[in-house]
Amino acid sequence: MKEFIKEVEKAKIGKIHKDVSIKKLTTYKVGGVADLLVYPKNIDKLIELIKLIKKYKIKYKVIGNGSNLLFSDKRYQGVLIKLTEFNDLKIEGNKITVGAGFPLVRLSLIAARRSLAGLEFASGIPGTVGGAIFMNAGAYKSDMGYITRSIKVLTPSLEIKSIDNKDLNFHYRTSFLQKHPDYIMLEANIILYVGQRSALEEVIKDRRNRRISSQPLNYPSAGSVFRNPDGYFAGKLIEDLGLKGKMIGGAEVSQKHANFIINKKNATADDLKNLITYVKEKVEKEYKVSLKIEQEFVNWE
């Protein structure tokens, strides 16, 4: 790792931080320490970084805002990559070209101010554009698949190519990128439609108020833990089992919204994972319904 870091520094890839607390990089506020965190300056530097990673056979992961990740408390012996510098934004009419590292909430607010409709559903999703497309994030019966025309990616062979919507395999909370994690999203082309600014801002305001009243936003969490199975609402299944307020260590099934598990009292990563597993098993035993976990478990092997 020392030689690798020397080469990264010599190549001037971008900002780097050694021995980084993962707690600061995820919305659950748990996790161990990562050997290295790198912010590549641009696509060319990202390609240089991946070449070095492959040369030294180092484990790596590209992360966004960490809003859908549950890292273990073990040391992450590898490199975490954040594409924060990939934040260019170009708006031409109803067409938006935006970097993978651009904050999704900010983009939705900018669109509304430009009288562009179609992104209001994203005004409360605390991720990056890249992370949102990876997860096909959505709310209010809409998601990224409806508005993403194409994306630019870095392939495993380090080629830059475009992938059109029809090939991105968008479905409920999934996409091509989840099935092909070695592809790194760089940029998205989004198509919106013309709306009325005041009406769009009112919708965003109303939905913000609904989130505040219905979600435990004052505690660290990763949003909805489980996807809604066909014909059911995950939160209602959990609530009907009387699991609101159930705690393991410092992790709790939110008393405000049963499909949120929160870090209430300095929870460990194990506390959170064990509670997620407990809830999933209880629902399956009682209802014969297998809930699919939305969060990605990282560094548990």
TAPEGI-V447855 format. One record per residue. N is the residue number from 1. RES is the residue in one letter. SS is DSSP state (A for helix, B for strand, O for the rest). PHI is phi in whole degrees, -180 to 180 (999 if undefined). NEAR is the number of other ideal C-beta (glycine too) atoms within 10 Angstrom. Layout:
N;RES;SS;PHI;NEAR / N;RES;SS;PHI;NEAR
This chain:
1;M;O;999;13 / 2;K;A;-61;6 / 3;E;A;-66;10 / 4;F;A;-59;17 / 5;I;A;-61;17 / 6;K;A;-59;10 / 7;E;A;-70;16 / 8;V;A;-63;22 / 9;E;A;-66;10 / 10;K;A;-64;9 / 11;A;O;-78;13 / 12;K;O;52;9 / 13;I;O;-64;22 / 14;G;B;154;20 / 15;K;B;-62;12 / 16;I;B;-133;16 / 17;H;B;-134;14 / 18;K;B;-98;11 / 19;D;B;50;10 / 20;V;B;-94;19 / 21;S;B;-73;13 / 22;I;A;-69;27 / 23;K;A;-55;18 / 24;K;A;-81;11 / 25;L;A;-110;19 / 26;T;O;-130;23 / 27;T;O;-78;18 / 28;Y;O;-75;25 / 29;K;O;60;18 / 30;V;O;-135;25 / 31;G;O;127;26 / 32;G;O;-84;17 / 33;V;B;-114;15 / 34;A;B;-97;23 / 35;D;B;-55;18 / 36;L;B;-151;21 / 37;L;B;-122;21 / 38;V;B;-126;24 / 39;Y;B;-115;19 / 40;P;B;-61;25 / 41;K;O;-70;15 / 42;N;O;-162;14 / 43;I;A;-64;18 / 44;D;A;-59;10 / 45;K;A;-71;18 / 46;L;A;-63;24 / 47;I;A;-63;17 / 48;E;A;-59;20 / 49;L;A;-63;22 / 50;I;A;-64;20 / 51;K;A;-61;13 / 52;L;A;-67;20 / 53;I;A;-59;18 / 54;K;A;-70;12 / 55;K;A;-60;11 / 56;Y;A;-95;14 / 57;K;O;54;7 / 58;I;O;-103;15 / 59;K;B;-68;12 / 60;Y;B;-150;15 / 61;K;B;-151;16 / 62;V;B;-89;22 / 63;I;B;-126;23 / 64;G;O;-98;26 / 65;N;O;-89;22 / 66;G;O;67;25 / 67;S;O;-88;22 / 68;N;O;-139;25 / 69;L;B;-121;23 / 70;L;B;-123;24 / 71;F;B;-79;25 / 72;S;O;-73;19 / 73;D;O;-86;17 / 74;K;O;-74;14 / 75;R;O;-67;14 / 76;Y;B;-90;22 / 77;Q;B;-88;14 / 78;G;B;178;16 / 79;V;B;-118;25 / 80;L;B;-100;23 / 81;I;B;-119;22 / 82;K;B;-116;21 / 83;L;O;-97;27 / 84;T;O;-57;18 / 85;E;O;-74;17 / 86;F;O;-87;24 / 87;N;O;-128;15 / 88;D;O;-67;13 / 89;L;B;-139;13 / 90;K;B;-132;11 / 91;I;B;-120;16 / 92;E;B;-127;7 / 93;G;O;63;10 / 94;N;O;-101;17 / 95;K;B;-107;13 / 96;I;B;-120;26 / 97;T;B;-113;16 / 98;V;B;-142;22 / 99;G;B;-72;22 / 100;A;O;-62;26 / 101;G;O;-88;23 / 102;F;O;-72;22 / 103;P;B;-67;19 / 104;L;A;-66;26 / 105;V;A;-60;18 / 106;R;A;-60;15 / 107;L;A;-63;22 / 108;S;A;-64;21 / 109;L;A;-71;18 / 110;I;A;-63;17 / 111;A;A;-60;26 / 112;A;A;-62;25 / 113;R;A;-65;11 / 114;R;O;-91;17 / 115;S;O;62;17 / 116;L;B;-108;24 / 117;A;B;-103;19 / 118;G;O;124;20 / 119;L;O;-111;25 / 120;E;A;-61;24 / 121;F;A;-60;21 / 122;A;A;-91;27 / 123;S;A;-68;24 / 124;G;A;-122;20 / 125;I;O;-99;24 / 126;P;O;-85;20 / 127;G;O;-124;22 / 128;T;B;-96;30 / 129;V;A;-60;31 / 130;G;A;-62;28 / 131;G;A;-64;26 / 132;A;A;-67;29 / 133;I;A;-73;27 / 134;F;A;-55;26 / 135;M;A;-88;23 / 136;N;O;49;22 / 137;A;O;-60;24 / 138;G;B;-162;18 / 139;A;B;-170;16 / 140;Y;O;52;13 / 141;K;O;63;7 / 142;S;B;-140;14 / 143;D;B;-159;23 / 144;M;A;-64;27 / 145;G;A;-62;18 / 146;Y;A;-75;16 / 147;I;A;-116;22 / 148;T;B;-89;23 / 149;R;B;-82;15 / 150;S;B;-164;18 / 151;I;B;-133;28 / 152;K;B;-105;18 / 153;V;B;-130;23 / 154;L;B;-103;19 / 155;T;O;-81;13 / 156;P;O;-58;13 / 157;S;O;-90;7 / 158;L;O;65;13 / 159;E;O;-100;9 / 160;I;B;-97;13 / 161;K;B;-143;12 / 162;S;B;-102;13 / 163;I;B;-125;20 / 164;D;B;-78;11 / 165;N;A;-51;17 / 166;K;A;-62;8 / 167;D;A;-102;11 / 168;L;O;-88;20 / 169;N;O;52;16 / 170;F;O;-70;20 / 171;H;B;-141;11 / 172;Y;O;-54;12 / 173;R;O;57;17 / 174;T;B;-151;16 / 175;S;O;-160;24 / 176;F;A;-52;18 / 177;L;A;-64;23 / 178;Q;A;-67;14 / 179;K;A;-83;9 / 180;H;O;-132;13 / 181;P;O;-66;12 / 182;D;O;-81;11 / 183;Y;O;-85;18 / 184;I;B;-111;24 / 185;M;B;-75;27 / 186;L;B;-109;21 / 187;E;B;-160;23 / 188;A;B;-127;23 / 189;N;B;-110;18 / 190;I;B;-117;24 / 191;I;B;-114;16 / 192;L;O;-114;19 / 193;Y;B;-136;10 / 194;V;B;-74;11 / 195;G;O;-132;18 / 196;Q;O;-108;11 / 197;R;A;-54;14 / 198;S;A;-62;10 / 199;A;A;-69;13 / 200;L;A;-66;23 / 201;E;A;-67;16 / 202;E;A;-69;13 / 203;V;A;-61;17 / 204;I;A;-62;21 / 205;K;A;-63;12 / 206;D;A;-62;11 / 207;R;A;-71;16 / 208;R;A;-63;14 / 209;N;A;-65;10 / 210;R;A;-67;12 / 211;R;A;-63;14 / 212;I;A;-60;11 / 213;S;A;-80;9 / 214;S;A;-115;12 / 215;Q;O;-122;19 / 216;P;O;-82;16 / 217;L;O;-72;17 / 218;N;O;-87;9 / 219;Y;O;-126;18 / 220;P;B;-63;17 / 221;S;O;-155;25 / 222;A;O;-124;23 / 223;G;O;74;20 / 224;S;B;-62;19 / 225;V;O;-82;27 / 226;F;B;-118;25 / 227;R;O;-73;15 / 228;N;O;-75;17 / 229;P;O;-72;15 / 230;D;O;-54;7 / 231;G;O;83;6 / 232;Y;O;-137;14 / 233;F;O;-112;14 / 234;A;A;-56;22 / 235;G;A;-60;20 / 236;K;A;-70;12 / 237;L;A;-59;23 / 238;I;A;-69;26 / 239;E;A;-64;16 / 240;D;A;-66;14 / 241;L;O;-86;17 / 242;G;O;73;11 / 243;L;O;-92;17 / 244;K;O;-59;17 / 245;G;O;88;11 / 246;K;O;-62;19 / 247;M;B;-123;15 / 248;I;B;-128;20 / 249;G;O;59;16 / 250;G;O;-96;16 / 251;A;B;-97;27 / 252;E;B;-139;25 / 253;V;B;-73;27 / 254;S;O;-55;21 / 255;Q;O;-79;14 / 256;K;O;-93;14 / 257;H;O;-150;22 / 258;A;O;-68;25 / 259;N;O;-92;23 / 260;F;B;-113;23 / 261;I;B;-112;34 / 262;I;B;-114;27 / 263;N;B;-89;24 / 264;K;O;-89;20 / 265;K;O;-136;12 / 266;N;O;51;11 / 267;A;O;-63;25 / 268;T;O;-90;17 / 269;A;A;-62;25 / 270;D;A;-62;15 / 271;D;A;-56;22 / 272;L;A;-66;28 / 273;K;A;-64;22 / 274;N;A;-65;15 / 275;L;A;-71;23 / 276;I;A;-59;23 / 277;T;A;-64;12 / 278;Y;A;-59;16 / 279;V;A;-63;25 / 280;K;A;-59;19 / 281;E;A;-68;12 / 282;K;A;-64;17 / 283;V;A;-65;22 / 284;E;A;-66;13 / 285;K;A;-66;10 / 286;E;A;-80;11 / 287;Y;A;-113;14 / 288;K;O;58;7 / 289;V;O;-117;16 / 290;S;O;-94;11 / 291;L;O;-76;23 / 292;K;O;-95;13 / 293;I;B;-78;15 / 294;E;O;-79;18 / 295;Q;O;-72;22 / 296;E;B;-99;16 / 297;F;B;-87;15 / 298;V;B;-122;19 / 299;N;O;69;21 / 300;W;O;-104;12 / 301;E;O;-70;6
